Amino acid sequence: MSGTPVRNPDLRLLSKHAASAVASSAASTSSIMGIDAVIPSTPQDIEERTTLLDVERGDPYGAVTPPIGGQKSPPLQRRQSTFIKRVKYYIPSVAWIPNYSLSLFGGDFLAGITVASMLIPQSVSYASSLAKLSPVTGLFSASIPGMAYALLGTSRQLNVAPEAALSLLLGQAISEIRHEYPDPHSGEADLLGLGVATVITLQVGLISFLLGFFRLGFIDVVLSRALLRGFITAVAVVIMIEQFIPMLGLSKVIHETDPQTTLEKFAFLVRNAFTRSHYLTTAISFSALFSLVALRSVKNRFKNAWYIYRIPEVLVVVVASTLLSGEFRWDVDGVDILGDVDVHTGNSLIQFPLKRSNLKFLHRTTSTACLIAVVGFLDSIVAAKQNAARFGYSISPNRELVALGAANLAGSFVPGTLPAFGSITRSRINGDVGGRTQMASLVCSGVILLATFFLLPWLYYLPKCVLAVIIGLVVFSLLAETPHDVLYYWRMGAWVDLTLMSLTFFLSIIWNIEVGVVVSLVISLLMVVHRSSKTRMTILGRIPGTDRWKPLKENPEAEESVPGALIIRIRENLDFANTAQLKERLRRLELYGVDRLHPSEEPRREQASVLVFHLADVDKCDASAAQIFYELFDEYKSRGVGLFITHLRPRVQTTFAKAGIYELLGADAFRENVADAMAIVEGTRMREPSLLLGSQ
């Protein structure tokens, strides 16, 4: 047990720690770059990727392996090699397209065709029924962003296209602005909708791109699963209520009352569902719904028969209903049909998005764009990580944000394009069918573009109620996990999670989805800040007969052997957030110990005369925390409280020296360990009685 104090560091010590900090920073940067390194291929995937791996040593999506044998290259060659590596890293298509193997094309082509057959009716439905825009905007949203993402994305199976929840958010923003016009359903209001959609998609792309550029890919931890479940459930209910209106043939009737909120629309359905619904439209809707469910059930029974399991039931129902509608002229009987669809959504196919007519909607739509960007990224990163784990490679959240941002920025040049992000379902199907590179997305986008320009006239007689049914089918998948999550939180006693989920759901239904998510997000962030603002501390006690000190709460045999001496172990790094309430937390430990008691209770302990701080777990202490410590130590010193600091790490030692804490307390206050400090305290207590007797 040494009695040697820790000396005050001089300038040489400070420069030594500064140098080590630089080295540590470099090591950290290296490790961060290593996050995107490729996971070794699984045995199942080796054969199908042999050609790519043989052509280029390293990863076909931009990550590279170190040189063999430690060979060194000339400086110019090394600089050129570094530049090529960086280009391949940040633009993965530069790596995989030149080395693409035709042996992979069969699977990629089949995957692209399969996903396109799903996306064509889905994107038309999302645009017309949820976003309240021209059907062609949905088709462009399912093709152009996907091509841009294929060039920049790090996920090999992720399919980027419109999503139901995000299309609903866009549609609510458009409807809110449309209702400021005398006739919300006029041609002028339709052009307004194109402008609002364009400026929202532009902002979504810019926000996503900047989040990735500034390496903020960790935002997927911001929204808890409970909040997301409340959001998804609310979206499902809102979609279900809105789609019942065209399914029952009430689209023209609703214009008479023009309800705004979800509750108003629900009340409208209750009043008119049995009295004013269009019977033929209702029959077509529920027949189509029954057909979709039946076909899906049959497919699930024949999973081993790929020629049955891969049948796109949505496309089958769309084609069948279109043929029947044209044959029996359902439009003459009052059924709303798709009709003529103009491929051009504006004066020209491609337009600069920052037009003066669009900029007037910029400020009003920024909050919606932020919400779409965050929620869309969360869905995309989950899908990307699932496929990366399944096929044995890694993805970069930051580069994913950049790729998704670039995809939406590219889409915004076509007026009215919806925000596009990755989908868990489509991406899983893409991988199941055989998609192994983003060539599948390029094929999918090409097929959808062909359908946009050449197949739309064939959908002239497609009943709009069938499009509503397609979206209604999405509701079942959105609601599938809700009962499981609710029961899980109930069984675990996670009342905070249940409250957060319920709050998100009810606010989204009563007001709107944006309000529900934003309020819950703010509460979630406040909870995180509240927890992080409390420094994790515990009181140490001595194990009898030893020189070891352990937490009192975890070790019942530990005891405080010296009256008035309080040994506190701080168990995390210190910063401005968790030291702001340090003074109050220490006061509570002094008076109440580790027990959770209300401040109105009588103190259970006397104020400490000696404080010993155990800082072995503190690796970092920022300037604000050091300043708070200085003020705290100064106050304790003025009260005559003895202070000792033990187990101080070099980096924190340097910070304390710069903050003036060494000068304030003196070198003797800094001890190597708790045993050393307590030996001094006990020795002082033994000398005090003898001095007192000597004076008598």
C-alpha positions in Angstrom: 0.0 0.0 0.0 1.9 3.0 -1.3 1.6 6.4 0.3 3.1 8.2 -2.7 0.8 10.8 -4.1 0.2 11.2 -7.8 2.4 14.1 -8.9 1.1 17.2 -10.7 1.8 16.6 -14.5 4.2 18.9 -16.2 4.2 20.1 -19.8 6.0 17.0 -21.0 3.2 14.8 -19.6 0.6 17.0 -21.3 2.4 16.7 -24.7 2.7 13.0 -24.2 -1.1 12.7 -23.7 -1.8 15.0 -26.6 0.3 12.8 -28.8 -1.4 9.6 -27.5 -4.8 11.3 -28.2 -3.8 11.9 -31.8 -2.7 8.3 -32.1 -6.0 7.1 -30.5 -8.0 9.3 -32.9 -6.2 7.8 -35.9 -6.9 4.3 -34.6 -10.5 5.2 -34.1 -10.8 6.5 -37.7 -9.2 3.3 -38.9 -11.7 1.2 -37.0 -14.6 3.3 -38.3 -13.5 2.8 -41.8 -13.2 -0.9 -41.1 -16.9 -1.1 -40.2 -17.7 -1.2 -43.9 -15.3 -4.1 -44.6 -16.7 -7.2 -46.2 -17.8 -10.1 -44.1 -16.5 -13.4 -45.5 -18.9 -15.1 -47.8 -21.0 -18.0 -46.6 -20.5 -21.3 -48.3 -23.9 -21.0 -50.0 -23.0 -17.8 -51.7 -19.4 -18.6 -52.8 -20.3 -20.4 -56.0 -22.7 -17.7 -57.4 -20.2 -14.9 -56.7 -17.0 -16.7 -57.8 -16.6 -14.7 -61.0 -16.9 -11.4 -59.4 -14.4 -12.3 -56.6 -11.9 -13.8 -59.1 -11.9 -10.7 -61.4 -11.2 -8.2 -58.6 -9.4 -9.1 -55.4 -11.6 -7.6 -52.7 -15.3 -6.7 -52.6 -17.3 -6.0 -55.8 -19.1 -3.2 -53.9 -16.1 -1.1 -53.2 -14.3 -2.5 -50.1 -10.8 -3.7 -50.7 -8.3 -6.1 -49.1 -4.8 -5.1 -48.1 -1.9 -5.9 -50.5 -0.4 -9.4 -50.4 3.0 -9.8 -48.9 3.4 -6.2 -47.8 4.6 -5.0 -51.3 5.1 -1.3 -51.6 4.3 0.8 -54.7 5.8 4.1 -55.9 4.1 7.2 -54.4 2.3 8.2 -57.6 1.0 4.7 -58.1 -0.1 4.6 -54.5 -2.0 8.0 -54.8 -3.7 6.7 -58.0 -4.6 3.4 -56.3 -6.0 5.3 -53.3 -8.1 7.5 -55.5 -9.5 4.5 -57.3 -10.3 2.8 -54.0 -12.1 5.9 -52.8 -14.1 6.1 -56.0 -15.1 2.4 -55.8 -15.9 2.8 -52.1 -18.3 5.8 -52.5 -19.7 4.8 -55.9 -20.0 1.0 -55.6 -21.4 0.7 -59.2 -17.9 1.6 -60.5 -16.7 -1.6 -58.8 -19.4 -4.1 -59.6 -20.7 -3.1 -63.1 -17.4 -3.5 -65.0 -16.9 -6.9 -63.3 -20.5 -8.1 -63.5 -20.8 -11.8 -64.4 -23.5 -13.0 -66.8 -23.9 -16.0 -64.6 -25.7 -13.7 -62.1 -27.9 -12.1 -64.7 -30.5 -14.9 -64.8 -31.4 -14.5 -61.1 -31.2 -10.7 -61.2 -33.5 -10.6 -64.3 -36.1 -12.9 -62.8 -36.0 -10.8 -59.5 -36.4 -7.6 -61.4 -39.4 -8.8 -63.4 -41.0 -10.3 -60.2 -40.6 -7.1 -58.2 -41.8 -5.0 -61.1 -45.0 -7.0 -61.4 -45.7 -6.1 -57.8 -44.7 -2.5 -58.0 -46.6 -1.5 -61.1 -50.1 -1.9 -59.5 -48.8 -0.9 -56.0 -47.2 2.4 -57.1 -50.3 3.3 -59.2 -52.4 2.7 -56.1 -50.1 4.7 -53.7 -50.0 7.7 -56.1 -53.8 7.8 -56.9 -55.3 6.6 -53.6 -52.9 7.8 -50.9 -51.0 10.7 -52.4 -54.0 12.0 -54.4 -51.8 12.5 -57.5 -51.7 11.2 -61.1 -51.1 7.4 -61.3 -48.1 8.0 -63.5 -46.2 9.8 -60.6 -46.2 6.5 -58.8 -44.7 4.7 -61.7 -41.9 7.3 -62.1 -41.3 7.1 -58.3 -40.9 3.3 -58.7 -38.3 3.6 -61.5 -36.1 6.7 -61.4 -35.0 6.7 -57.7 -34.4 2.9 -58.0 -31.9 3.5 -60.8 -30.1 6.2 -58.9 -29.9 4.1 -55.8 -28.5 1.1 -57.8 -25.4 3.2 -58.7 -24.7 4.4 -55.1 -26.3 2.0 -52.7 -24.3 -0.5 -50.6 -27.2 -3.0 -50.2 -27.4 -5.5 -53.1 -31.0 -6.5 -52.6 -32.7 -3.3 -51.4 -35.5 -2.2 -53.7 -36.2 1.6 -53.6 -39.8 2.7 -54.4 -42.8 4.5 -52.9 -44.1 3.2 -49.5 -47.6 3.2 -48.2 -47.0 5.1 -45.0 -44.8 7.7 -46.7 -47.3 8.2 -49.5 -50.0 8.7 -46.9 -47.9 11.4 -45.2 -47.4 13.1 -48.6 -51.1 12.9 -49.4 -52.0 14.5 -46.1 -49.7 17.4 -46.7 -51.1 17.9 -50.2 -54.7 17.7 -49.0 -54.0 20.3 -46.3 -52.7 22.8 -48.8 -55.3 21.9 -51.4 -58.2 22.8 -49.1 -57.1 26.4 -49.0 -58.3 26.7 -52.6 -62.0 27.4 -53.5 -62.3 24.1 -55.4 -59.8 21.5 -53.9 -60.6 19.1 -56.8 -60.0 21.4 -59.7 -57.2 21.2 -62.3 -55.4 24.1 -60.6 -55.4 22.1 -57.3 -54.0 19.1 -59.1 -51.1 21.1 -60.4 -50.6 22.4 -56.9 -50.4 18.8 -55.7 -47.6 18.1 -58.2 -45.7 21.1 -56.9 -46.1 20.1 -53.2 -45.0 16.5 -54.0 -41.9 17.8 -55.9 -40.7 20.1 -53.2 -41.2 17.5 -50.4 -39.3 14.8 -52.4 -36.5 17.4 -53.1 -36.3 18.2 -49.3 -36.4 14.5 -48.4 -33.5 13.8 -50.8 -31.5 16.8 -49.5 -32.1 15.9 -45.8 -31.1 12.3 -46.3 -28.0 13.2 -48.3 -26.8 15.7 -45.7 -27.5 13.2 -42.8 -25.3 10.7 -44.6 -22.6 13.3 -45.6 -22.2 14.4 -42.0 -22.1 10.7 -40.8 -25.4 10.7 -38.9 -26.3 7.2 -39.8 -26.9 6.4 -36.2 -30.3 8.0 -36.2 -31.9 4.6 -36.4 -31.6 4.5 -32.6 -33.7 7.6 -32.2 -37.1 6.0 -32.6 -37.9 3.2 -30.2 -39.6 0.0 -31.4 -42.7 1.0 -29.4 -43.0 4.4 -31.1 -42.6 2.8 -34.5 -45.2 0.2 -33.7 -47.6 2.9 -32.7 -46.9 4.8 -35.9 -47.3 1.7 -38.1 -50.5 0.7 -36.4 -51.9 4.3 -36.8 -50.9 4.3 -40.5 -52.7 1.0 -41.0 -55.9 2.3 -39.4 -55.8 5.6 -41.3 -55.2 3.7 -44.6 -58.0 1.3 -43.9 -60.5 4.0 -43.2 -59.5 6.1 -46.3 -59.6 3.1 -48.7 -63.0 2.0 -47.6 -64.3 5.2 -49.2 -63.4 4.2 -52.8 -64.1 0.5 -52.1 -67.7 1.4 -51.2 -68.1 3.8 -54.2 -68.3 6.9 -52.0 -65.6 8.9 -53.7 -68.1 11.4 -55.2 -70.3 11.5 -52.1 -67.4 12.5 -49.8 -66.9 15.7 -51.8 -70.2 17.0 -50.4 -69.0 17.1 -46.8 -65.2 17.0 -47.4 -64.2 15.6 -44.0 -60.6 16.3 -42.9 -59.5 14.2 -40.0 -59.5 10.5 -39.7 -62.3 10.6 -37.1 -64.5 12.7 -39.4 -63.9 10.2 -42.3 -64.8 7.3 -40.0 -68.0 9.1 -39.0 -68.7 9.7 -42.7 -68.4 6.0 -43.4 -70.7 5.1 -40.5 -73.4 7.4 -41.8 -73.2 6.5 -45.5 -71.8 2.9 -45.8 -75.2 1.2 -45.8 -77.3 4.0 -47.4 -75.4 5.6 -50.2 -72.7 3.1 -51.2 -72.5 1.9 -54.8 -73.4 -1.8 -54.8 -71.6 -2.8 -57.9 -68.4 -1.1 -56.8 -68.7 -2.7 -53.4 -69.2 -6.1 -54.9 -66.1 -5.7 -57.2 -64.0 -4.5 -54.2 -64.7 -7.4 -51.9 -64.5 -9.9 -54.8 -61.1 -8.6 -55.6 -60.1 -8.7 -51.9 -61.3 -12.3 -51.6 -59.4 -13.2 -54.8 -56.1 -11.7 -53.5 -56.4 -13.4 -50.1 -57.3 -16.8 -51.8 -54.4 -16.6 -54.3 -52.0 -15.7 -51.5 -53.2 -18.6 -49.4 -52.9 -21.0 -52.4 -49.3 -19.8 -53.0 -48.3 -20.4 -49.4 -49.4 -24.0 -49.7 -47.1 -24.5 -52.7 -43.9 -22.9 -51.6 -41.9 -25.7 -53.1 -43.4 -25.3 -56.5 -41.7 -22.1 -57.6 -43.9 -21.7 -60.7 -46.9 -21.3 -58.4 -45.3 -19.5 -55.5 -43.9 -16.8 -57.8 -47.2 -15.9 -59.4 -47.8 -12.2 -58.7 -51.4 -12.3 -57.4 -51.7 -8.5 -57.4 -50.9 -8.3 -61.1 -53.3 -11.2 -61.8 -56.2 -9.5 -60.1 -55.4 -6.2 -61.8 -55.4 -7.8 -65.3 -58.5 -9.8 -64.6 -60.5 -6.9 -63.2 -59.4 -4.7 -66.1 -60.5 -7.2 -68.7 -63.9 -7.8 -67.0 -64.5 -4.1 -66.6 -63.8 -3.5 -70.3 -66.0 -6.5 -71.3 -69.0 -5.6 -69.2 -68.5 -1.8 -69.3 -68.7 -1.3 -65.6 -67.9 2.4 -66.1 -71.3 2.8 -67.7 -72.9 1.4 -64.5 -71.1 4.1 -62.4 -67.9 2.3 -61.4 -64.9 4.7 -61.3 -62.2 3.6 -63.7 -58.6 4.7 -64.2 -59.3 6.3 -67.6 -56.7 8.1 -69.7 -53.5 8.9 -67.9 -51.1 11.6 -69.3 -47.5 10.4 -69.1 -46.3 14.0 -68.7 -47.0 15.4 -65.2 -46.1 18.9 -66.2 -45.2 21.0 -69.2 -42.3 18.7 -69.8 -41.2 15.3 -68.4 -38.1 16.7 -66.6 -38.1 20.0 -64.9 -35.9 21.8 -62.4 -37.5 21.3 -59.0 -36.6 24.7 -57.5 -39.1 26.6 -59.6 -40.7 29.8 -58.1 -44.1 28.1 -58.2 -42.7 25.3 -56.0 -40.7 27.4 -53.6 -43.8 28.9 -52.0 -44.5 25.5 -50.4 -41.0 25.0 -49.1 -41.4 26.2 -45.5 -44.8 24.6 -44.9 -43.6 21.2 -46.0 -40.2 21.0 -44.2 -41.6 19.2 -41.1 -43.3 16.6 -43.3 -40.1 16.1 -45.3 -38.0 15.6 -42.1 -40.5 13.0 -40.8 -40.5 11.1 -44.2 -36.7 11.1 -44.4 -36.3 9.7 -40.9 -39.1 7.1 -41.1 -38.1 6.1 -44.6 -34.5 5.6 -43.6 -35.4 3.4 -40.6 -37.4 1.1 -42.8 -34.7 1.0 -45.4 -31.8 0.3 -43.0 -33.7 -2.6 -41.4 -34.3 -4.1 -44.8 -30.7 -3.5 -45.8 -29.3 -5.0 -42.6 -31.5 -8.1 -42.9 -30.3 -8.8 -46.5 -26.7 -8.1 -45.6 -26.8 -10.6 -42.7 -28.5 -13.1 -44.9 -26.1 -13.0 -47.9 -22.9 -12.4 -46.0 -21.8 -8.8 -46.6 -21.9 -5.5 -44.8 -23.6 -2.2 -45.4 -22.8 1.4 -44.4 -25.7 3.4 -42.9 -24.0 6.7 -43.9 -23.5 5.7 -47.5 -27.1 4.3 -47.5 -28.3 7.8 -46.5 -26.3 9.4 -49.2 -27.6 6.9 -51.8 -31.2 7.3 -50.7 -30.8 11.0 -50.7 -29.4 11.0 -54.2 -32.2 8.7 -55.3 -34.9 11.2 -54.1 -33.0 14.2 -55.5 -32.9 12.5 -58.9 -36.7 11.7 -58.6 -37.6 15.3 -57.8 -36.6 16.4 -61.3 -39.8 14.6 -62.6 -42.8 16.7 -61.3 -44.9 15.0 -58.7 -42.6 12.1 -57.9 -43.2 10.5 -54.5 -40.5 10.0 -51.9 -38.9 6.5 -52.4 -37.2 4.3 -49.8 -36.4 0.6 -49.3 -39.0 -2.0 -48.4 -38.5 -5.0 -46.2 -41.0 -7.1 -48.1 -39.9 -6.2 -51.7 -36.2 -6.6 -50.8 -36.8 -10.0 -49.2 -38.7 -11.2 -52.3 -35.9 -9.8 -54.5 -33.4 -12.0 -52.7 -35.6 -15.0 -52.6 -36.2 -15.0 -56.4 -32.4 -14.7 -57.1 -31.4 -11.0 -57.0 -27.7 -10.8 -56.1 -26.7 -7.3 -57.3 -28.4 -4.0 -58.0 -28.8 -5.2 -61.6 -32.1 -6.5 -60.4 -33.2 -3.0 -59.5 -32.1 -1.7 -62.9 -34.1 -4.4 -64.6 -37.1 -3.6 -62.4 -36.9 0.1 -63.1 -36.5 -0.5 -66.9 -39.6 -2.7 -66.9 -41.6 -0.1 -65.0 -40.5 2.7 -67.4 -41.6 0.5 -70.3 -45.0 0.0 -68.6 -45.3 3.8 -68.0 -44.9 4.7 -71.6 -46.5 1.7 -73.4 -48.8 -0.2 -71.1 -50.8 2.5 -69.3 -53.5 2.7 -72.1 -54.2 -1.0 -71.5 -55.3 -0.1 -68.0 -57.9 2.3 -69.1 -60.8 0.2 -67.7 -59.0 -0.7 -64.4 -61.6 0.0 -61.6 -60.2 2.4 -59.0 -61.7 0.4 -56.2 -59.3 -2.4 -57.1 -56.4 -0.1 -56.5 -57.9 0.7 -53.1 -58.2 -3.1 -52.4 -54.5 -3.5 -53.2 -53.6 -0.9 -50.6 -56.1 -2.4 -48.2 -54.2 -5.7 -48.5 -51.1 -3.8 -47.2 -53.0 -3.0 -44.0 -53.0 -6.7 -43.0 -49.2 -6.9 -43.2 -48.8 -3.6 -41.3 -51.1 -4.9 -38.5 -49.6 -8.4 -38.3 -47.1 -7.9 -35.5 -49.1 -5.4 -33.4 -50.9 -8.0 -31.2 -47.6 -9.8 -30.6 -45.8 -6.5 -29.5 -48.7 -5.4 -27.3 -48.7 -8.8 -25.5 -45.0 -8.8 -25.2 -44.8 -5.3 -23.6 -47.7 -6.3 -21.3 -46.0 -9.5 -20.2 -42.7 -7.7 -19.6 -44.4 -4.9 -17.6 -43.0 -2.3 -20.0 -45.5 0.3 -19.2 -43.4 3.2 -20.6 -43.2 1.4 -24.0 -47.0 0.7 -23.9 -47.7 4.3 -23.1 -45.5 5.6 -25.8 -47.0 3.3 -28.4 -50.6 4.2 -27.3 -49.8 7.9 -27.3 -48.4 7.7 -30.9 -51.4 5.8 -32.1 -54.1 7.9 -30.5 -52.5 11.3 -31.4 -52.1 10.1 -35.0 -55.8 9.1 -35.2 -57.2 12.2 -33.4 -55.0 14.8 -35.0 -52.8 13.5 -37.7 -49.8 11.2 -38.1 -47.3 13.9 -38.2 -48.4 15.3 -34.8 -48.5 11.8 -33.3 -45.0 10.9 -34.4 -43.4 14.3 -33.5 -44.9 14.5 -30.0 -43.9 10.9 -29.3 -40.4 11.5 -30.7 -40.0 14.6 -28.5 -41.1 12.6 -25.4 -38.7 9.7 -26.4 -35.8 12.1 -26.8 -36.6 13.8 -23.4 -36.6 10.4 -21.8 -33.2 9.6 -23.3 -31.8 13.0 -22.2 -33.3 12.5 -18.7 -31.6 9.1 -18.3 -28.3 10.3 -19.7 -28.3 13.4 -17.4 -28.0 11.1 -14.3 -24.4 10.1 -13.6 -24.2 6.5 -12.7 -22.7 6.5 -9.2 -22.6 4.1 -6.2 -21.3 4.0 -2.6 -18.4 1.6 -1.9 -18.0 -0.3 1.3 -15.1 -2.3 2.7 -15.1 -6.1 2.6 -14.3 -7.0 6.3 -10.7 -8.2 6.8 -9.5 -7.0 3.4 -8.4 -3.9 1.6 -11.1 -4.3 -1.1 -14.0 -2.0 -1.5 -17.2 -3.1 -3.3 -20.6 -1.5 -4.0 -22.9 -1.6 -1.0 -26.0 -2.3 -3.1 -24.4 -5.3 -4.8 -22.5 -6.8 -1.8 -24.4 -7.1 1.5 -21.2 -8.0 3.4 -19.5 -4.7 2.5 -19.6 -2.0 5.2 -18.6 1.6 5.7 -15.8 1.2 8.2 -15.0 4.9 8.8 -17.9 7.1 10.1 -18.3 10.3 8.0 -16.2 9.0 5.1 -18.1 8.5 1.9 -16.5 6.6 -1.0 -18.2 7.2 -4.3 -17.5 5.4 -7.5 -18.5 7.1 -10.8 -19.2 4.5 -13.4 -19.2 6.3 -16.7 -17.5 9.1 -18.7 -18.3 12.6 -17.7 -19.7 15.3 -19.9 -21.8 18.5 -19.7 -25.0 16.5 -19.7 -24.5 14.0 -16.9 -22.6 16.4 -14.5 -25.1 19.2 -14.6 -27.0 17.6 -11.7 -23.9 16.1 -10.0 -24.2 18.4 -7.0 -27.8 17.4 -6.2 -27.0 13.7 -6.8 -24.1 13.8 -4.4 -26.2 15.5 -1.8 -28.8 12.8 -2.0 -26.1 10.1 -1.6 -24.8 11.9 1.4 -28.2 12.1 3.1 -30.0 9.0 1.9 -27.4 6.6 0.6 -28.3 4.2 -2.2 -31.9 3.9 -1.1 -34.6 5.4 -3.4 -36.4 7.8 -1.0 -38.5 10.9 -1.5 -36.8 14.2 -0.7 -39.5 14.9 1.9 -38.2 12.0 4.0 -35.9 12.6 7.0 -32.2 12.2 6.1 -30.9 8.7 7.0 -27.2 9.7 7.2 -25.1 12.6 8.4 -23.3 14.8 6.1 -19.9 13.5 5.0 -16.7 14.9 6.4 -14.5 13.1 3.9 -15.3 12.3 0.2 -13.2 9.8 -1.7 -13.9 9.6 -5.5 -13.1 6.4 -7.3 -12.7 7.3 -11.0 -11.3 4.1 -12.5 -14.3 3.9 -14.9 -13.9 7.5 -16.2 -12.0 7.5 -19.4 -13.0 11.0 -20.6 -14.1 14.2 -19.0 -14.9 17.2 -21.1 -14.2 20.8 -20.3 -17.7 21.6 -19.0 -17.7 18.6 -16.6 -14.2 19.6 -15.4 -15.5 23.1 -14.7 -18.4 21.7 -12.7 -16.1 19.5 -10.7 -13.9 22.5 -9.9 -16.9 24.4 -8.6 -18.0 21.4 -6.6 -14.6 20.7 -5.1 -14.3 24.4 -4.2 -17.6 24.3 -2.4 -16.7 21.1 -0.5 -13.3 22.6 0.5 -15.0 25.7 1.8 -17.2 23.5 4.0 -14.1 21.8 5.4 -14.8 18.4 3.7 -11.7 16.3 3.1 -11.4 15.3 -0.6 -9.5 12.5 -2.3 -9.4 11.4 -5.9 -8.2 7.9 -6.7 -7.7 5.6 -9.7 -7.3 8.7 -12.0 -6.6 7.8 -15.6 -4.0 9.8 -17.6 -6.4 11.4 -20.0 -8.6 12.7 -17.1 -5.5 13.6 -15.1 -4.5 15.9 -17.9 -8.0 17.5 -18.1 -8.0 18.1 -14.3 -4.6 19.7 -14.5 -5.7 22.1 -17.2 -8.9 22.9 -15.3 -6.9 23.9 -12.2 -8.2 21.1 -10.0 -4.7 20.0 -9.1 -3.8 23.5 -7.9 -7.1 23.7 -5.9 -6.8 20.4 -4.1 -3.0 19.9 -3.9 -1.0 16.9 -5.0 -1.7 15.0 -1.7 -5.4 14.7 -2.6 -4.6 12.5 -5.6 -4.0 9.0 -4.5 -3.2 5.8 -6.4 -6.1 3.8 -4.9 -8.9 3.8 -2.3 -6.9 1.9 0.2 -4.2 4.6 0.1 -6.7 7.4 0.7 -8.5 5.5 3.5 -5.3 4.8 5.2 -4.6 8.5 5.4 -8.2 9.1 6.7 -7.9 6.4 9.3 -4.5 7.7 10.4 -5.8 11.2 10.8 -8.8 9.9 12.9 -6.4 8.0 15.2 -4.2 11.1 15.7 -7.0 13.4 16.6 -8.0 11.7 20.0 -4.4 11.6 21.1 -3.9 15.3 20.3 -7.1 16.1 22.2 -5.9 14.1 25.3 -2.5 15.7 25.1 -4.1 19.2 25.3 -6.0 18.3 28.4 
